[in-house]
């Protein structure tokens, strides 16, 4: 490039813009994963497995590719996969969704939840979030022009406080997001709590997002109380789940939404323009793989063994593990070790101890400090044992 051209380029100015998400930066998950890599730490922060999926699933997807399933599928998803989802939900929760008009395959649960917000939240509408909550919810609401109303879960137990939820409900409430099993606290809603929610919402027009991506990870013989199991809630709910979480393929980014036909129609209006369709051979492979229900039926026992291994190991350290009733997360109290903020403690633990975790404060709208951190135990046993060996140094 000659000098004159360089001078001309230097004179060009990138126009300023007004950010749609002015308070949003890089997620804590990316930050901690990068720090873990920098310090060769065991990464128990970001929630993904470090082991492979079932080879039969890979074979099914490979077979679909080689069988010519490589062009656009129908916008709502491959019919065979939607039928398999409907069969699974009917078997588990007693509610049969119509695969043609009530089930949509999505590019993961994150896309599903954003699409729900864009489909039903109007500017000025309110969406109730139960803090702590997953970090994508509030930005999704902002992008839709709505207002997030943060209601804290009960400190210590992380159970829903229905008095506070009742106070938060208003004529402007469009949605409430219910995440069970719950990320990050690993609590699981009970049937009585679902019934109480139904009673609260009965006189309102509020809708529900049931974020149930950890539906198959509920432990100690407890059953997952899907909103689909409760007819009064199912009639006003979007149920969201994730094949990535269930089948150890988080990088495939495939999930689904089940909802009554009227809600699904609005959902698909947005879905067709923000993603249109989802990976075709993966959908066909999943449809074949789901013919055998054992992989998802056996998942709770598989992860309960990992939970027990990790929690037992933590009890031999100075960290205090909290109950983990569901998900593949384990929270721990470090108040007996340090008065540092949760973020500072996680950074120091990554740098000096060589184990990465996520501060619980990252899941709150405000600066809530409880001296709690979250680990992911969706790891090989050898990975968990290596992390526990290092955590003994705290």
C-alpha positions in Angstrom: 0.0 0.0 0.0 1.5 3.4 -1.0 1.6 6.4 1.4 -1.3 8.2 -0.3 -3.6 5.2 0.0 -2.6 4.7 3.7 -3.4 8.3 4.5 -6.8 8.0 2.8 -7.6 4.9 4.8 -6.5 6.6 8.0 -9.0 9.4 7.3 -12.0 7.1 7.3 -14.0 7.0 10.5 -16.1 4.1 11.9 -19.4 5.6 12.7 -20.4 5.6 16.4 -23.4 3.4 17.3 -25.7 3.1 20.3 -25.2 -0.4 21.8 -28.3 -2.6 22.2 -26.5 -4.2 25.2 -24.4 -1.4 26.7 -23.7 -3.2 30.0 -22.8 -6.5 28.5 -19.2 -7.7 28.1 -17.5 -11.0 27.7 -19.2 -13.7 29.7 -17.6 -15.0 32.9 -17.6 -18.5 31.4 -15.3 -17.4 28.5 -13.1 -15.3 30.9 -12.6 -18.2 33.4 -12.0 -20.7 30.6 -9.3 -18.5 29.1 -7.7 -18.0 32.5 -7.8 -21.8 33.1 -6.0 -22.4 29.8 -3.4 -19.7 30.5 -2.5 -21.3 33.9 -3.0 -24.9 32.8 -5.8 -25.3 35.4 -8.4 -28.0 35.6 -11.4 -26.3 34.1 -14.5 -27.0 36.2 -16.0 -23.7 35.4 -17.7 -23.8 32.0 -20.4 -26.5 31.8 -19.4 -29.0 29.2 -18.1 -32.6 29.4 -14.5 -33.6 28.7 -15.5 -37.1 27.6 -16.9 -38.3 24.3 -20.5 -39.1 23.4 -21.8 -42.6 22.5 -20.1 -43.8 19.3 -23.6 -45.0 18.2 -24.7 -41.4 18.0 -21.7 -40.5 15.8 -22.5 -43.5 13.6 -26.1 -42.4 13.2 -25.1 -38.8 12.2 -22.4 -40.1 9.8 -25.0 -42.5 8.3 -27.4 -39.6 7.8 -24.7 -37.5 6.0 -23.7 -40.4 3.7 -27.4 -41.1 3.0 -27.8 -37.7 1.5 -29.4 -35.8 4.4 -27.3 -32.7 3.8 -29.7 -30.0 2.5 -32.2 -27.8 4.3 -34.7 -29.7 6.5 -38.3 -28.4 7.1 -38.1 -25.1 9.0 -39.6 -26.6 12.3 -37.3 -29.6 12.2 -37.0 -33.1 10.7 -40.4 -34.8 11.2 -38.9 -38.0 12.6 -37.1 -36.1 15.3 -40.1 -34.1 16.3 -42.1 -37.3 16.6 -39.4 -38.8 18.7 -39.4 -35.8 21.0 -43.2 -36.0 21.3 -43.0 -39.7 22.2 -40.4 -39.0 24.8 -42.3 -36.2 26.5 -45.5 -38.2 26.5 -43.8 -41.1 28.0 -42.1 -39.1 30.8 -44.6 -36.4 31.5 -48.0 -37.7 30.3 -48.5 -34.7 28.0 -48.5 -35.4 24.2 -47.4 -32.5 22.1 -48.4 -32.5 18.4 -45.1 -32.9 16.5 -46.5 -31.0 13.5 -47.8 -27.9 15.3 -46.3 -27.9 18.8 -42.6 -29.0 18.6 -39.7 -27.0 17.0 -36.1 -28.0 16.7 -33.7 -25.2 17.6 -30.0 -24.3 17.4 -29.6 -25.1 21.1 -31.5 -23.9 24.1 -29.9 -20.4 24.1 -31.4 -19.7 20.6 -34.7 -21.1 21.7 -35.0 -18.8 24.7 -33.9 -15.7 22.7 -36.5 -16.6 20.1 -39.2 -17.0 22.7 -38.4 -13.5 24.1 -38.5 -11.9 20.6 -41.7 -13.7 19.7 -43.8 -12.8 22.7 -42.2 -9.9 24.7 -43.4 -6.4 23.5 -41.5 -3.2 24.5 -42.4 -2.3 28.1 -43.4 -5.9 29.0 -42.0 -7.4 32.2 -40.3 -10.7 32.5 -39.7 -12.2 36.0 -36.3 -13.8 36.5 -35.5 -15.8 39.6 -32.0 -14.9 40.7 -29.5 -16.4 40.5 -30.1 -17.2 36.9 -28.3 -18.0 33.6 -26.6 -15.0 32.2 -28.4 -15.0 28.8 -31.9 -14.3 30.1 -31.6 -10.6 30.9 -29.9 -9.6 27.6 -32.5 -11.6 25.7 -35.2 -9.6 27.4 -33.4 -6.3 26.7 -33.1 -7.2 23.0 -36.9 -7.8 22.9 -37.5 -4.4 24.5 -38.8 -5.8 27.7 -37.8 -5.2 31.3 -36.3 -7.9 33.6 -37.8 -8.0 37.0 -35.4 -9.8 39.3 -36.8 -11.8 42.2 -34.3 -13.5 44.5 -34.6 -17.2 45.3 -34.4 -17.9 49.0 -30.8 -17.4 50.2 -29.2 -20.6 51.3 -31.8 -23.0 50.0 -32.4 -21.4 46.6 -36.1 -22.3 46.7 -38.7 -20.1 45.1 -40.2 -17.4 47.4 -43.8 -17.3 46.2 -44.7 -14.2 48.3 -42.0 -12.3 46.4 -43.1 -13.7 43.1 -46.7 -12.7 43.8 -45.5 -9.2 44.6 -43.6 -9.0 41.4 -46.5 -10.0 39.2 -48.2 -7.1 37.6 -50.5 -6.4 34.6 -47.3 -5.9 32.5 -45.9 -9.4 33.4 -45.6 -11.2 30.1 -43.3 -14.1 31.2 -41.7 -15.9 34.1 -38.7 -18.0 33.5 -38.5 -21.2 35.6 -35.3 -23.2 35.4 -35.4 -26.6 37.0 -33.1 -28.4 37.6 -31.5 -25.1 38.4 -28.3 -23.7 37.1 -26.3 -22.6 39.1 -27.6 -23.8 42.4 -28.4 -27.4 41.4 -31.8 -27.3 43.2 -34.9 -29.0 41.8 -38.5 -27.7 42.0 -41.0 -29.9 43.7 -44.5 -30.8 42.6 -46.0 -28.6 45.4 -44.0 -25.7 44.0 -45.2 -26.2 40.5 -48.8 -26.3 41.9 -48.2 -23.1 43.7 -46.9 -21.4 40.6 -50.0 -22.6 38.7 -52.2 -21.1 41.4 -50.4 -17.8 41.3 -50.5 -17.5 37.5 -54.2 -18.6 37.2 -55.7 -15.1 37.2 -53.0 -13.7 34.9 -52.1 -13.8 31.3 -48.4 -14.4 32.1 -46.6 -17.1 30.1 -43.9 -19.5 31.4 -40.5 -20.4 30.0 -39.6 -23.8 31.4 -35.8 -24.0 30.9 -35.4 -27.8 31.4 -32.1 -28.5 29.7 -31.0 -30.6 32.7 -34.3 -32.6 32.8 -32.5 -36.0 32.8 -30.1 -35.1 35.6 -32.2 -35.4 38.8 -30.8 -37.5 41.6 -31.7 -39.6 44.6 -34.8 -41.0 43.1 -36.6 -37.6 42.8 -38.6 -37.1 39.6 -38.2 -34.1 37.4 -41.3 -31.8 37.6 -41.6 -30.5 34.0 -44.1 -27.8 33.5 -45.4 -30.2 30.8 -46.5 -32.5 33.6 -48.9 -29.9 34.9 -51.8 -29.3 32.4 -52.6 -25.8 33.8 -48.9 -24.7 33.3 -48.5 -26.6 30.0 -51.3 -24.5 28.5 -49.2 -21.3 29.0 -45.6 -22.6 28.7 -42.7 -23.0 26.4 -40.7 -26.1 27.4 -37.0 -25.9 26.4 -34.5 -28.7 26.4 -31.1 -29.5 25.0 -29.7 -32.6 23.2 -26.2 -31.2 23.8 -26.7 -31.5 27.6 -28.4 -34.9 27.4 -26.1 -36.6 25.0 -22.7 -35.0 25.8 -22.5 -33.0 22.5 -22.8 -29.4 23.7 -20.9 -28.2 20.6 -23.6 -29.5 18.2 -26.0 -26.8 19.5 -29.3 -28.6 19.0 -32.3 -28.3 21.2 -36.1 -28.0 21.0 -39.1 -26.1 22.2 -42.5 -27.6 22.9 -45.5 -25.4 23.4 -49.2 -25.2 22.6 -50.0 -24.6 18.9 -50.9 -20.9 19.3 -47.6 -20.2 21.1 -45.6 -22.3 18.7 -47.0 -20.4 15.7 -45.7 -17.1 17.1 -42.4 -18.8 18.0 -41.9 -20.1 14.5 -42.5 -16.6 13.0 -39.3 -15.5 14.6 -37.5 -18.8 14.4 -37.7 -18.8 10.6 -35.9 -15.5 10.4 -33.2 -15.8 13.1 -32.1 -19.3 12.3 -34.6 -20.8 9.8 -33.4 -24.4 10.1 -31.0 -26.6 12.2 -28.2 -29.0 11.1 -29.9 -31.6 9.0 -27.8 -34.8 9.4 -27.6 -34.2 13.2 -31.3 -34.1 13.4 -31.7 -37.4 11.4 -29.0 -39.0 13.6 -30.7 -37.9 16.8 -34.0 -39.3 15.5 -32.4 -42.7 15.0 -30.5 -42.6 18.3 -33.7 -41.7 20.3 -35.3 -45.0 19.3 -33.5 -46.4 22.3 -34.6 -44.5 25.4 -31.9 -46.0 27.7 -29.2 -43.2 27.1 -31.5 -40.5 28.6 -33.1 -42.9 31.2 -29.7 -43.9 32.6 -28.2 -40.4 32.7 -29.2 -39.6 36.2 -27.4 -42.6 37.6 -24.4 -41.8 35.5 -24.1 -38.3 36.8 -25.1 -39.1 40.4 -22.0 -41.3 40.6 -19.9 -38.3 39.5 -21.7 -36.0 41.9 -21.0 -38.3 44.8 -17.3 -38.8 43.9 -16.8 -35.0 43.7 -18.9 -34.0 46.7 -17.2 -36.7 48.9 -13.8 -35.4 47.7 -14.8 -31.8 48.5 -15.7 -32.8 52.1 -12.1 -33.7 52.6 -11.0 -30.1 51.7 -11.7 -26.8 53.4 -14.6 -26.2 50.9 -18.1 -27.0 52.1 -20.3 -28.6 49.3 -23.9 -27.6 49.1 -26.7 -30.1 48.2 -26.8 -30.9 44.5 -30.2 -32.3 43.6 -29.9 -31.9 39.9 -27.8 -30.6 36.9 -24.1 -31.4 36.6 -23.1 -28.6 38.9 -21.8 -28.6 42.5 -21.8 -25.4 44.5 -19.4 -24.9 47.4 -19.0 -22.4 50.3 -15.5 -21.0 50.8 -16.3 -18.7 53.7 -14.1 -20.8 56.0 -11.1 -20.1 53.8 -11.3 -16.5 52.6 -13.1 -13.2 52.8 -12.3 -12.4 49.2 -15.1 -11.6 46.7 -16.3 -14.6 44.7 -14.7 -13.4 41.5 -11.3 -12.7 43.3 -11.4 -16.1 45.0 -12.1 -17.9 41.6 -9.3 -16.0 39.9 -6.8 -16.8 42.7 -7.9 -20.4 42.9 -7.3 -20.7 39.1 -3.9 -19.1 39.2 -2.5 -20.5 42.4 -4.3 -23.8 43.0 -4.9 -24.7 39.3 -8.7 -25.3 39.4 -11.2 -23.0 37.7 -14.7 -22.4 39.0 -17.4 -19.8 38.4 -18.4 -17.2 41.1 -22.1 -17.4 42.1 -22.3 -13.6 41.9 -22.0 -13.9 38.1 -25.6 -15.2 38.1 -27.1 -12.2 39.9 -28.2 -8.8 38.6 -26.6 -7.0 41.5 -23.4 -7.6 43.4 -24.5 -10.4 45.7 -21.7 -11.9 47.6 -22.4 -15.2 49.5 -18.9 -16.7 49.4 -20.2 -19.4 47.0 -18.6 -20.8 43.8 -19.9 -23.3 41.2 -18.1 -26.3 39.9 -19.0 -28.5 36.9 -18.6 -32.3 37.5 -19.4 -33.4 33.9 -15.9 -34.6 33.6 -13.9 -37.8 33.5 -13.3 -39.3 37.0 -9.6 -38.7 36.5 -10.2 -35.0 35.8 -12.3 -34.7 39.0 -9.7 -36.6 41.0 -6.9 -34.3 39.7 -9.0 -31.2 40.6 -9.7 -32.6 44.1 -6.0 -33.3 44.7 -5.2 -29.6 43.9 -8.1 -28.3 46.0 -6.6 -30.0 49.1 -4.0 -27.2 48.9 -6.6 -24.5 49.7 
